[in-house]
Amino acid sequence: MEKLWFLKRSGYDPRSVVSDGNRFLIANGYMGVRGTVEESGSDACPAVNLAGVYDRYGSRWREPVNAPNGLFVKVFVNGKPMALGEAEAVSHSLAISYRHGIFSRDTDFGAVSLSSRRIASMAQPHLLASNMQLRFDVDCQVTLCTGISADIWDINGPHLFEYRFETGDTLLCEAVTGEKKIPVAVAQCVRRDFDAVETCESGEGGVMRTLRFFAQKGAVFSLDAFAAVYTGLDTDTPASAAEALASAAREVGFDDCLKQNCAAWERIWESSAVDLEGNDEAALALHASQYYLNSIAPRHAGNLSIPARGLSGQTYKGAVFWDSEIFLFPMFVHTQPEVANSLLRYRIETLPGALKKAAEYGYRGAFYPWESQEGGEEGCTNFNVVDVFTHRPVRTYFRDKQIHISADIAYTMRQYYEITGDRSLLEEGGAEVMLQCARFYLSRATRHLDRDSVDFADVIGPDEYHERVTNNAFTNEMARHCMESALALEEIFADCPARLHSLIEKLDYGCDWKRLKEVAGRIRKPREKNGVIEQFDGYFALEDCSLDTVRSRVCDPREYWGGDHGVAGTTQIIKQADVIALMALLPQQYDTAAVAANWDYYEGRTEHGSSLSACMYALTACRIHRLDWAWELFLRSASIDIQGGGKQWAGEIYIGGTHPASNGGAWMIAVLGFAGLRVQKGRLELHPNLPEQITCLRFPVTIGGRRLHITVTHDGWTAEEAS
């Protein structure tokens, strides 16, 4: 049903422009276009956000680059601008088709009505295309300006310099980034069904085509625009490539570009769409979550990952976090293994950066960046939060103490092999990553002369509010799993042991191999109290107060709760799932009684101040049959970008945007939680936990190269081989 794939919002409220930019995002993995109207200037935060292109301006944070906007259109009637914020609208609405990634806008200014559609082509990732219909309700003189706007929104910019413009049949805007001088080129062509006096000019604001004509009352005019974006990372001649693609798209026309885009999206949904019956609100939210995640998958590259805010803007510096492995990877590895492969090849290719970072801190092995940018460069600074009271940067420890990221990557490398049965990724660098991650934990561990156990001191777990703790349960157990996974390579390569032995010899790993067997068994097990795992040493001794009590101590809604001076740092209140995340990732280690005891203890002490939290609690709630809770947390995860939820500030740092981790979490809850899907060494199992709100779940999975269509109801489940 179309309504389960379609979102529309009516009315114009300038306060919702930023959240609408996220909500109505269109993207194709190469670039993301925020859901702002065609006439928007930088004050409305428009962006054409490019994947994998970064720049640093002066001493500010490095962040992804926004390209000039090649689909700019502004209409004047009798000299007056027909633009939101400048003219009063009789009616206005924005909409998006999640099925095919089509953004649409309808605005009635009285004298003229504007209706438009635009796509970031999934068939041609460098192409943007739009169609605008203008309907006139009066006789009038019309001036229509369309072209490439260089009025770019940047958080820590500017990032583009040395602009060069060309006018003519095809408009061209060229620039280079400031830091690495990467060329960025945008070309635009138009196709129209009306006569007009046309002029072109360029200036500081970009390069524009002006069309002047007379419109009679009742007349309807159509304008198609085609914009192509290339950078020096794509080709040695980005300008000529952009001009050629824009020109070719114009020859084909908008309708054919749209058809190609829709066909590409249909292929994606054939392998990934989860259809939920029984609750239309939930079905729409789940489709939306899958759309936001599928739209930013780097299918064009084969060796890129996905930033924490996707392609919705420059927040979180466009960096790749552990979100990519733990929250985004599951949907892709079960539905589109080639995308999962790309996420992990990014980690393989950025291994040199992880080795360099470990060495900088005096360790061996691979210490992956907390905020990874191109080449595995660490984007996280030592001062990652600004205090809202003093306006001074606050020393944070995410960069140097969040050591679990290397274990998360090794965990996912092993998951990829076990789910797909494809060893090639391990053979082509994945095994080396696992060995170097395990070596890092050998180097990072603390061994005491007076006892046999091994500690991991001075760390930060997933919770983040509690810094520089010892023996964080999640960190310790994931480090152990990392070491055991490295040792499991012996079994994985049992049919060709020479290949593994050659790698061990190359890495001079002989002594470390022996140490892995010894140290993995000696990592300190977390303490327990009445079946509850202590999150870290000393956690139970902290102030045990309610979430409401901590909230009452907040003086500014933007203030950061964590660290020594945060309102939560000296209490048992945590930001997000920590022990519960461990139980979700390693379910075989914990029985239902243990999960229930820890769920009961930690959920009430969890702020859920991160979009990463709800899905972990929902997955474990399914295991212990707390389905009402699982349903509520599922809706929270799945609807976050429709509703515009989530934190927007960390101290004085803007962190808004879409939430790929929560989107991936929604899929995880539906398929791994409600349907109970498990893959054990290539063998499919289902243990359904359907809430009463769901009558049926249907979804495809690809396991070991076979695509299956699964149907789950309250009466049982079936699996059919795809034809």
TORMIZA-860933 format. One record per residue: x, z, y of N, C-alpha, C in turn. Coordinates in pm, whole numbers, plus 50000, padded with zeros to 5 digits. Atoms other than C-alpha are relative to their C-alpha. Layout:
XZYXZYXZY
...
END
This chain:
500845000049881500005000050000500885000050124
499175001649880501394989650339500115012950080
499964987849919500475022750506501025010049949
499004991050055502895040550274501424995550033
498705005349960505725019750423500084997850151
500135003949859504765019350790499785012450086
500144988849905505195044051078499734994450139
500335004149864503615040051421499785012450086
500214989249903503705062651726499534993950130
500605005549878501575056752035500255009250118
499804992749876502085067052395501475000450040
498634999549948505155068652616500285013850059
499544987249950506915101852673501514999150013
498545001549985510415099752823500795010649925
499304989450073511275132352646500214996549853
499875003750141510895115252307500884987849979
499225012450012513155085552382501175001749904
498834998050087516195100652207499585001249854
500444998550139514305111451894499394987049948
500525013050043512485077851885501134990249968
498855008550031515865060751894500495002149858
499654997150139516635078151565498904995649905
501175002250088513155075051417499794985249970
500295014250015512885037551471501294991749986
498735006850024516465028751379499834988349903
499835010750099517104995151214501494998349976
498595000950035520374989751031500164991649875
499735008050120522044968750764501355003249937
498724996050056525194987850673501174996450088
498945004149908527364968550918499795006150138
500324994549869525564980751230498625006149999
501294993649983522705002651337499544998450143
500575002149867520414995351632498945010750024
500934989249972518655025251782498654994550046
501365004649973514895022851828499595001750145
500355000049859514845017752203499454986350037
500635012749961512894990852387501034990750062
499055010549963514534958252493500615001950139
499534998849862514864967052863500805012650026
499344987149983516585000452803501404998850056
498644998249953519665010053000500625011949929
499264989650071522245035652893499345013750009
500674987049988520055064553014499015002449887
500914998550114517725057952717500755000749868
499154998750120520655060652471499824988649901
500015010950098520465025652320501374999049936
498695001850063523225016752078499924989549892
499735008550115524474989851847501265006049940
498914991850053526645013251640500694992949884
499255007950097529384996451435500645009049894
499444992250111530475009251093501514997949993
498575000650025534165017651056500864996050116
499215003449881535255009051414500025012350090
499864987649925536605039251604500894997950122
499175000649881538155045551943500055013850063
499864987549926539455074452147500294996750145
499805001949856539185075452525500685012450056
499264988949943541815097152686500215011149897
499844988550089541875132052534498685004149934
501304996750060538215131152426500014997249850
500105002250144537055130352066499924985149967
500165013550052537465098151870498604998849942
501365002250048534115083051777499804985349971
500265014150027532565050651651499654992550127
500215008549884532225021651890498594994149998
501275007049980528905009052023500284986450062
499825013549947528824971452079499014997550113
500995004249901527134955152378498704995649933
501345002850054523394949852328499644985450022
500275014349990522754913152252498534996349998
501445003050001518944916352245499315005750124
500584994849876518404927952603498984990050056
501045008149935515174915052762499315008750105
500764993049897513564925453090499134990050074
501005009049942510434910153243499615004950138
500484997149866509474908653611498784991350027
501215007349962505984898653728499825001250150
500075000249854505734888254092501045009250063
498884992349948509094905054147500065014449958
500034985950040508104938553995500415001449853
499564998450139509814951153678498885005349911
500944995250102507574954853374500845007049893
499074992650085509724981553212499575014549992
500344985950016509095016053069500885008550090
499284991649906510055042453321500014994550140
500055006249867509705017653608498604995450036
501395004149978506105006153567499125008149908
500924992150083503105025253438499404991249891
500545007450113502005014053095498565004249973
501394997150040498295011253009499995005549858
499854995250138499265015752645501384996249951
498665002650052502455016952445500105005649859
499774994950135503455020452082501294994149944
498845004450077506525017851862499645001149853
500294999650143506415010651490501204994949923
498965005150088508695004151198499434997749861
500315002850140508184987850860501205004349918
498924995450085510285007350614500254990449884
499845009350112509704980550353501074989550032
499135011249967511624953950543500875002450122
499134997049888513414971650827499664992450126
500465007449882511324956251106499535009950106
500414992049885511104974051441499034991850084
500935007149912508134965051661499585009050115
500414993049877506954974352006498834992450061
501145005849930503654968352186499765008150126
500184993249873503344976552556499124991450090
500915006849908500514967252792500235005750140
499794995849862501484968753160498874995650091
501125004849920498164954253272500164985350033
499785013949964499524922353423500564992149881
499405006650115501484914453107500065009949884
499834992250122501534926852749501204994649924
498805003850075504804926752554499865004549857
499984996750142504854925352176501264994149941
498745005150053508154922751995500265005349861
499504995950131509734924851652501504997349999
498585002850013513414927951571500535005349868
499384996350127515644930551265501515000450015
498575000950028519204938651175500054993949861
500205007750123519374912150906500745006149881
499384995150122519984926350559500624988449922
499435011850068520744890750444501314995650064
498795003849927523394884450713500405011850088
499774987249933524924917550824500534999150143
499505001249863526454903851146498904995450097
501045006349921523074891151273498895009650041
501214993749948520374906351493499074989050047
500965010349958517184886951562498745006850050
501234994449945514074893251768499054988950043
501055008849947510804876951867499165008050096
500854993349902508884886252181498864990850041
501195007049953505354875452267499585006450133
500454995449870504264877952633498604994450027
501385004149972500544877152713499655004350143
500234997249858499534874653081498525001250029
501394997449964496334888453227499714996250144
500175004749862496894874253576500824987450018
499125010949959498244842753736501205006350072
498854993249941501804851753829501284991949986
498655005050013505404842353889500785009649911
499324991750100507564854553602501504997450005
498545000850016511274861853587500355007749873
499664993850127512594869153241501534999949986
498564998850015516154881953205500325004049855
499604996850136517704881352859501474996849982
498585002450019521254883652739500685011549931
499164989850063524034907452644500315010750103
499804989149905523984940852822501255007949964
498814991850018527284959052867499785014150055
500354986449955525464990052996499895008849876
499914993750132526605009752691499925015150013
500054985450011525715045552600501145004749912
498934993850078528755065252485499975015050024
499904985549984529175102452422501375003850055
498624996849959532965103252464500754987350040
499415012649961533605068752607500454999950144
500285013250059534015043252748501024995949895
499145004550108535495024452456500344985150006
499765014449992535394987652554500564996450138
499305003649878537684972052815500344985149997
499565014049988538964938352937498874990449963
501165008550028535514922652930500264985650043
500005014249966535264884952927498664994249962
501335005650024531984865952956500054984850006
500215014449993530954830152890498514997350011
501395004049986527724814053002499824986149939
500315013050059525984783052874498885001249900
501054999950102523744774752584500095012549913
499754987550072525304803952398500735009450093
499344989949917526164835452592501015007649913
498964992950074529324853852492500535011650082
499374988249940530654888552565501135004349908
498844995350076534154897852451500615012050070
499294988549947536014930752496500965005049893
499124993650098538694951752328499875015050012
500044985449996538734988352233501255005150071
498904994849920540975010652440501205004549920
498924993650074543005028052172500814990249916
499305008950093543835001251915499834985350033
500185013749953542844969952107499314991149897
500785007750097540344958751844499014991250076
500965008749932538424928151969498575002349949
501424999250032534624931051976499314988550072
500665011749941532524899752034498524999949964
501445001550019528784894952079499594986650061
500525012749951527114860852113498495000349991
501465000450001523474853852197499484986150030
500745012449976521234823252172498525003350008
501454998149996517534820152252499304987049961
500875011350033514724797652141498665003050063
501254997349928511574794152354499044988349987
501035010350012508294775252349499394996650135
500555002549867507874771852725501104994350090
499075005549901509474753653018500315010650104
499594990449899511434774153270501234994850071
498765002649928514114771153533501015010449952
499044990850063517174785853365501305000450077
498684997849941520284800453525500715010849919
499224989950071523104821253376501045005850095
498974993649919525414846253538500545012249926
499394988350060527764874053440500485009450109
499554989949905528844905953607500345012749926
499594987350060529724942153547499025004749893
501014995450095526454947953360499864991549876
500095008650117526954919553112499844985550039
500235014249975526044882953083498544997149969
501455001450010522444872353140499564985650023
500715012549982520194842353116498695003450072
501224997549925517394841853377499074988049988
501015010450016514224822053305498885002650100
501064998649900511764816153589498914989749972
501125009050028508294801553534498725006150055
501324995649956504674803653639499115001649877
500914997450113502134818953398498585001050050
501424998949968498424813953413499365011449920
500724989450070496014841353318499574995249861
500365003350137495474841552942501104992849924
498925007350067498734823252868500825009449911
499154992650092500954834252578501314992349984
498685006250012504694827352566500795007349892
499214994350109507174832852285501484997650025
498555000949984510894839852305500685006149879
499174995050110513264843152008501425001950052
498604997449964516704858652057500805002949874
499134998350116519584858151810501365004750051
498724994549957522674879751855500885002249877
499054998050109525764880251635501155008750049
498954990549965528414907451632501134999049897
498804999850083531964904751496501085007950072
498854993249942535124925151547501274994449939
498725004150053538804919751489500305005549863
499864995050136538444939851169499334990649900
500735009250087536164912451031500714986549985
499425013449995538044880951130501004999450114
499045001949891540914868851345499374993250121
500675007249891538434848851555498575005050016
501354994549993535464871851623499084992550097
500855006849903534224852451927499424987249942
500515012650056533974818851750499075002649882
500894996650112532424835551443498645004350052
501274995549943529784852251659499214988350058
500695011749943528984820051844499414991249890
500475008750108528664800451520498775006049932
501144993950070526314825751356498765000450088
501164999749911524074829851661499374986150013
500505013749989523794792151697499304995549872
500615003750128523054787351327498655006949981
501264992850013520354814051337498924993850087
500985006549914518674796851629499474987249936
500455012350066518554764551433499005003149889
500904996050108516904782451143498695005450055
501204994249939514474801651365499745014249954
500254985950029513214837351370499235001949869
500824998150120510624832851095500824998949873
499175001450119513194820650844501015011549989
499104988450002515654848150945499265012349947
500824988850045512844873050889499754999149849
500245001850144512044858350545501245003749919
498764996750071515694860950438500225015149999
499854985549989515814896850560499055007149904
501004993650087512604906050375500364998249853
499615002550140513854890050052501155009149960
498874991150029517094910050073499535014349981
500544986550015515144942150125499235001549869
500754999150126512894934349828500945002049881
499034998150108515964931949606500515014449997
499564986149994517084966049726498935009249942
501084991350049513684981649659499754998249851
500195002350143513494965649316500885009449918
499084991450075516454987049212499915014750040
499914986249951515695018849408498705006750041
501194994049940512105024349531499355010449909
500744989550070510465056949427498585000250056
501404999949959506675054749438499365013049953
500624987150026504855087849459498504998850020
501455000449989501125090249391499445014250005
500664987049991498845118849484500005005850140
499924994849864499885125449844500634989450088
499525011249920500175097250097501055004250102
499024995149902502065118150354501375001049936
498734998550071504745126350100500564986549958
499565013250042504875090449974500674992650115
499425006449882505515077350327501345006450034
498764993149965508155103950394501134996449903
498995003550099509965095450070500484985650020
499605013849970509915058250146500884999650125
499204999649878511225066150495501415004949971
498684994650033514065087150355500854989649928
499245010250072515075059750116500384988550093
499685010649904514875034250397501215003950085
498904995949913517145054350627501334999849926
498774999950077519675057750347500414986049956
499685013650043519455022250210500474991350117
499675008649886519715007550560501435001850049
498644997549951523145022850621501054998749890
499075001750111524725015250283500964988450030
499015010149960527984995550334500164989049895
499965010450103527104966950097500934988550037
499205011449955529084942350307501495002049975
498574996949999532424959950258500595002449863
499464996650131532934974649912501035011150002
499024989249993535325001350041499765009250120
500374991149891533465020150314499085010949948
500944989550030531565052650305498985000950113
501094998649904528665065650516500225012550084
499824988349914529065088750817498845009849989
500994989350013527155121450841498714997150076
501215004049926524725106951098499724985149981
500285014050030524715072450944500474991050112
499715009449892524615044551202499055002150116
500964997049894522275062151444500675003550131
499314996749877524975069351701501375005849973
498614995650005528285086151769500175014849970
499874985750025527485122351685500805002749873
499074996250107529785140951446501154990149989
498845009049989532365115051560499954988349903
500115010850097531005089751310500815002649875
499104996450110532965108651047499265001049868
500504998550137532485109350670500305014249954
499884986350048531865144450536499805000449848
500324998150142531285158950189498574995749971
501355005150017527685147950248499994987449915
499975013150065528685113550124500035001249848
499884998450145529655125549777498865008149940
500914990550063527255154249718498534996650024
501405002249965524065142349890499594985350002
500355014349994524215104349929500304992849869
499555006450123526065094249614498965000149887
500914999850116523365105649363498994988649998
500975010950002520735080349471500684986849967
499355012850020523225051949478500564998549859
499425001550133524955059349148498934997849894
501105001950095521575060348972499214987150025
500825011849969520155029249143500834987850037
499175010949951522885007949302501475003949984
498644995150026526215016349137501074993450086
499005006849918528024990649350500195007150134
499874992349876527275011449661500745013049973
499294987950038528375043349487501494997149983
498615004350019531545024749394500704998950136
499425001549866532145016549762500315013650062
499784986749943531755053049866501275006249943
498844994050064534425063249615501284991950023
498815008049967536755034049683500525003750139
499564995049870536805046550040500935012049982
499154988350023538255079249908501314996149932
498775004750064540735060649689500954994150105
499165006749901541975039749980500485009650109
499564990349899542205070250208500785011549938
499184989750064544195090649955501295002650078
498794997049922547385086150164499755009850114
500324990649893545665104050451499825014149948
500204986750059544695132850220501335006149957
498674995150036548265135650089500765004550125
499334996749874549565135750446499475013150057
500584987849945547125162850553500475012249922
499524988850081548095185350262501445003550037
498594997549967551775181150347500145006650137
499944994149867551115189750711499735015049997
500304985750013549755223450597500945006949902
499044994150091552635228850355499575000149855
500505000650137550725220050036500344986749935
499855012350077551065193949765498624994649965
501275005850042548385170449641499184994650115
500915006749906545345157149825499045010050063
500894991749920543635177650096499214990650089
500785010149929540855154450211499465005650132
500474995649868539715155550576498585005449994
501364995149985536665175650669499144989750071
500685010749927535705148150914500894987649991
499115011250029537225116150779499604987750082
500195012749929537605085851003500834989349931
499375011150072539275052550926501405003849956
498704997050055542335054550706500145014249950
499934986250042541445090050609500565009150107
499524991649890542435103150950499025011450023
500824988249976541165138351018499454999550142
500635000349869538655137151302499665013750054
500374986549960538015174451310501135006350082
499014993449916539795193651586500035014949971
499954985450013540845229951600498965006950088
501014994549909538255235051873498784991049993
501075009350035535095219551734498645004350054
501234994949941532465240051922500325004550142
499844995049863532005247652294499025011550021
500834988249979530715282252381499024997650115
501035002949899527435280052573500055009850117
499944990049894528235310952779501244998350088
498765001549922531875305852881500334985450028
499745014449990531815267552845501434996549958
498655002550048535195270452676499964995749853
499925003650142536175254052346500315012449915
499834988750089536025278452055500854995649881
499175003050118538695279251783499135000949875
500755000450126537005269051460500974996649887
499105001350114538405265951110499504990049896
500525009950094536475237250954501124991049949
498935009550032539545214750961500945005349893
498954994850085541925238050782499545009149887
500444990450101539765261650573498894994849908
501045005750087537005239350429500704992049891
499175006850101539055231650121499194994549883
500775004550116536175224449884499764985049997
500285014449993535925188049999500764992349892
499245007150103538705176949759499355001549863
500694997750129536855192749465498704992249994
501255007649996533615176149575500254985449965
499665014050027535315142149563500364998249853
499655000850141536825148649219498765001249912
501284998250072533395160549097499254986749993
500765012449993531845127649209500694988849923
499275009950081534585106349053499615001449853
500364997850140533765122148719498544996449975
501425003550012530005118448778499814984949988
500135014650003530435081348845500294994749860
499645004650134532165076248511498935003949898
500944995350102529675097148313498644993150011
501315006349982526595080248464500064984949976
499935014650012527775044148474500694995549872
499205004350114530135044048177501124990650038
499005009449949532455023148397501285007750032
498724993049982536065035048373500894993050102
499115008049915537465008148602500345007350130
499724992949875537145030048913501115010349979
498954990350030539285056848748501344992949978
498775007650027541785030648634500614994550128
499535006349877542015016448985500185010150113
499684990049898542875048549165499225012949992
500824988050006540115073249086500675011349923
499314989650078542155091648821501125006250083
498954994649914545015095149066499425009550104
500674991049905542625110049322499705013449933
500354987650070541415135449065501245008549973
498784992650027544955145048969500595006050127
499434994949875546075148649330499125011050061
500884989249953543015169549419500285012849921
499684988350083543755192649124501355005950039
498674995249958547395194649235499895008050131
500194992649875546225205749580499565014349973
500484986450027544355235349433501075008449930
498874992750056547395244849226500905005250112
499134996549889549375245049548499375010150094
500724991749903546695262749753499655013849944
500424987450062545915290649504500985011250031
499184988149978547195326149556500065008049870
499834992250123548655344249257500695013250035
499484986749968549345381749271500905005049887
499054995050099552245398649098499415011149913
500544988650074550105428248991498744996849921
501155003550083547285408948820500084985349959
499945013550055546665377348623499094990150073
500965009149938543795363248829500604992750119
499585008549888544215335949088498894999850104
500974999849891542485337649428500114987350084
499955009549889541565312649695499605007850125
500214991749881541965332150017499944991350126
500035006349867541265322850381499334986349995
500755012550014538595296450315498645001250069
501405000549954535155285950441499224992549893
500865006650097532425277750193498964991450069
501055008349939529405255150247499195007350107
500774992049904527695283650438500474997750145
499365002849871530095278350737499905011350102
500094989249901528875308650933501055010949975
499024989750033531355331050751501354993449978
498725006849999534905320250821501115008749940
498764993750047538235328450657499745011249900
500354990450105536825345950352500874997449877
499245001150124538385351550012499064998549881
500745002350125537065338749680498534996450025
501335005849988534055319749804499614994249864
500395003850136532125314249480499954984949982
500115014650009531385277549549501394993949994
498665005849994534995269749638500765002649871
499264996750122536465288149339499524992049880
500535006750118534135272849084500174984850008
499785014449986534415237549225501494996749981
498575002150024538225240949226500285000549850
499844999450145538045251648860499504987249934
500575012350056535785221948784500924988150026
499065010749966538275199248961501174999849902
498884999350094541125211348742499564995949860
500505003550133539025208448427499694985049991
500265014449999537985173148529501294992149988
498705006750014541625163448569500475000549856
499634998850140542305176648221499144991349910
500925008250079539245157748091500414985349999
499515013850001541045125248178500664996749868
499385002150131542875129847849498984994749900
501075004750089539575125447664499474986550046
500545012549945538355097647896500914988249965
499045010750030541535077647830500545001249858
499534997750137541755087347463500344987149926
499745012650069541665050847353501214992650055
498805006349942544585041747579500835010850070
499284988649941546635073547633501224995950081
498805004449927549625053647754499714998150148
500375002449860547735045048072500035013150079
499994987049932547195081748162501425005750006
498644994650003550705091648056500884992950103
499245007549900552105064048277499715005350140
500384994749869550165077948574500625013850021
499424986649990551335113448501501504999050028
498575002049976554915100948488500274995150141
499855005449864554505081248810499885010950105
500244989349903553205112148990500895012249976
499164988550037555845134948830499125012349978
501084990350015552895154948705500155008849875
499884993150127554285169048379499845015050009
500104985449986554745204948495498625004050050
501324996849947551485204248688498934999249891
500985001350110549605192948376499925013049921
499974987350072550715224548200499395011250085
500534989649912549875245848503498484999350011
501465001449992546335231648519499325007949890
500614993150113545555245148175500075015150017
499814985649981546885279148271499155005350115
500624994749878545495283048623498494998649997
501455002050001541995268748563499285011849937
500624988750068541245297648328500195013250071
499714987449933542555323648570499435001150141
500634999349868540695315048889498955011050000
500884988449995538825346048994498534996049991
501445001850011535245345648875499335008450109
500664992249894532815356949145499435013149946
500604987250037531665392949140498484998649994
501455000050011528055400049046499455014050020
500714987349984525565427249132498554997649961
501365002050052522335428948934499714985249977
500175014150030522855393048831500194990750119
499815008149880523445381249189501504998050024
498605003349974526755363649252500335002950146
499584997249863528565376749558500604987350059
499595012849942529075347049788501504999550025
498554998849984532595358649870500355014949999
499584986150004534625390749850499575007250128
500434992149886532995416550075498664996050060
501295004649943529765397650137498945010949991
501044989950016527575425449999500165011950096
499774989049906529155450150245499594996650143
500425003949865527985430150549498615005450031
501334995249958524925440250749498924991949930
501095006650072521865432450540498745000950084
501164999949910519235423650797499214987149980
500875011650018516435398250823500434988550091
499765011849917516625363250960499395001850138
500654997649870514195373551234500845009350088
499154990949922516525401751336501164992450064
498895007949944519415377551380499494990650108
500575008949898517205353051568499745007550131
500314992249880516215380851807501245002850084
498754997549928519875384551905500524987650071
499575012649938520185348252015499604999950147
500275000349856520475345052394499784985950052
500145014049959520655307152418499714991949875
500355007350122518965283452171501094990749951
498925009150041522105261952165501215007349944
498794993050039524555289452078500274998749850
499575001350139526545287051756499985013749935
500214987250067525675314251506501225005049924
498934996550093528925314151310501255005550066
498724995149951532445327651341499955014750038
499874985849966533645361251464499025004450108
500844996049887531485360651775498554995449985
501375004750019528345344251634499095011049949
500954989550036525185364351572499875001949849
500144998850145525285357351196501305004049930
498714998650066529015361651128500255013449935
499774986750057528895399051056498825004649915
501184996750079525625397750861499994991949871
500165007850123524475384450524499184987250022
500755012349971522505356750697500954988249991
499155011750019523925323050593499334987550056
500515012349938523555288450740499244991449900
500565009550096522805268750425500385004049859
499764997050142522865268650046501495000449970
498614998250038526165281349910500075003049850
500094996950143525845299649578498954991249934
501075008450056522605280349523500464985549986
499465013650013524425247549589500884999049875
499174999850120526905257149318499144998949875
500885000350117524065263049072499294986549985
500625013350007522505229649163500984989649947
499015010050040525755210449107500535002249858
499504996850134526835228348789498935007449920
501124992950063523505236448622500305005149859
499694996050137525045238848275500665013749994
499294987250000526935270148379499075012050022
500874988949960523885290648482498634998649934
501325000550063520765299448286498935002850104
501094998749904517345301848447499895014150057
500064986349950517525339748476500995001950114
498994998949894520725337148681499564992450124
500485007949886519245309648899498905007650074
501114992849938516095330048962500495012050080
499504988249931518015361549055500704996250131
499275004249881520235343249300499094993050101
500965006649911517405322149441499225010750079
500774989549935515375353549515500835007450105
499164992549907518325370149684500374991650122
499405007749891519725341849893499004992250085
500895008549920516715321550003499545007250127
500464992649883515415348750235501095002950100
498864997749911518905352350383500604987050050
499505013249962519325315050447499214994650118
500655005649881518605300550789499494985949975
500245014450018518425265150650500314992850132
499595005649872520275256450970500734986949986
499405013150026521585224450814499044991949915
500855008950080519785194450670500504998849857
499465000450135521965199050360499415010949911
500364987750072520265231350256498754998849914
501314999450066516635225050160500024993849860
500065006850130517315200749874500665008249891
499344991750102519675224749696499075011149953
500984989750038517055252249703498854993749923
501115006650071514395227249592500404996449856
499565003650135516445214949295500025012249909
499964987950082517015250249172498615006149985
501394995350013513375259349244499294992749887
500595007450112512375231849000500455005849866
499484994450126514585247048733499275012849961
500644987150030512825280648764498494999350024
501445002649992509365265048809499355006650122
500584995749872508865276249170499554987250072
500335013449954507065243549236499364999850138
500534999549864505215254549548501144999950102
498834999949912508565262249708500694986449997
499335012950011510075230049577499264989350080
500815009849926507215209949725500205001550150
499824997549857507535226250067501384995350047
498655004049964511295220550072500204985049988
499975014550011510825184749955499444993550125
500595005749879508525177350247500925002050120
499084997249889511025193550483501154990049998
498885009450012513825171350351499564985850029
500415014049993511865139050327499504996050138
500645003549873510135140750666500865002950122
499194995349888513055152350880500164989550109
499795010149897513595119051056498694994450054
501325003649947509915110551086499565010350104
500444989249912509235144451245500985002350114
499014997649896512435144451448500565014149995
499534986350013513555178151310501515000949994
498574997650010516965193151259500615004850129
499324994849881519395209651497500544988550084
499505010049907520325189751805501305004450068
498824994949930523115212251935500755009849913
499134989650053526075232251803500845004650119
499434996349872527115252052107499584989650102
500325010349900527325225752382500224985849946
499745013050061528005197352136498704994249946
501195006850049525165172652077500264995049858
499835004050141524705167051701498764992849947
501235006750043521435147551694500284986749932
499905012750070520785116051495499175000549874
500694999750128519355106351159500755009149904
499474990050093520025128350855500154994249859
499845006150132521365108250559500065010049886
499914990250109522125139850358498615004949961
501374995850029518525151250387499224988649934
500645011650063517365115850302500404999149853
499555000050139519515116349990499455011849924
500564988250063518275151349919498564997949957
501395002850036514665138949919499934992349868
499945007350128515535113849645500395009449887
499554990850104517365141049451498875009149954
501114991150038514365164449463498984992549916
501045007750069511945137049355500444996249859
499575005750127514025122349073500725010249911
499244990350080516435149548961499255013249984
500754987650006514055178249038498634998349938
501375001550050510415167848994499964992249868
499985007650125511125141348730500965006149897
499074993250091513945162348584500984990749932
499075009650059516275132748527501395006249983
498634995950026519615141248366500684989049920
499205009550078522355118948234501185007849943
498924992950069524675134847977500824989849922
499095009750063527595111847891499284987049965
500685012750016525455081047937498655000849934
501284998450069522405095347761498955005450098
501074996549906519155097247960499105010949943
500974989750035517005128547950499075002150120
500924996049894513905138448148499335013149963
500644987050016512555173548191499085002050121
500855000549880509595168748431499545013750048
500534988149932508525195448680499104995450114
500845005749895505775177248868499145010750067
500954991349930504025197749138498594994449987
501385004550014500245195949135499644989350103
500285010049896500365174749453500354985849957
499575013250048501935145949259499284996949869
500645004250125499915127248999500904990849919
499145009550071502555101348916501244996850085
498765004849938506175092348997500464987749923
499445012150062507515057348931501294996550071
498735003249936511125047848990500914992849901
499005006550085513945025848857501305008150000
498654994550006517325038848742500874990249924
499045008350071520435020748629501015009449935
499144991150076522315039448356500854991749904
499125007650090525345024748183499774985150005
500245014249983524514990448323498614995349963
501385003550037520884991048197499045005350106
501014995449905518014992348444498725003449926
501234995150062515025012648333498985003250108
501094996049912511645017748496499335012349939
500494987250049510525053748459498645003150062
501304995149952506955066548489499835014349950
500174985950033506335103948499498635004650048
501294994049965502885120248493499965014149941
500154986650057501595154648400499824999549848
500175001450145500985140648051501284996249927
498755003950063504575129947991500704989150078
499255010449930506955101648073500304988549905
499615011950075507885066547966501164993350071
498885007849944510935044548017499964986149940
500055013950046510805006747999501214992450053
498865008349960513724982648007499534989450098
500345010449903513684959948311500264986449940
499855013650054513214923448228501114992650074
END
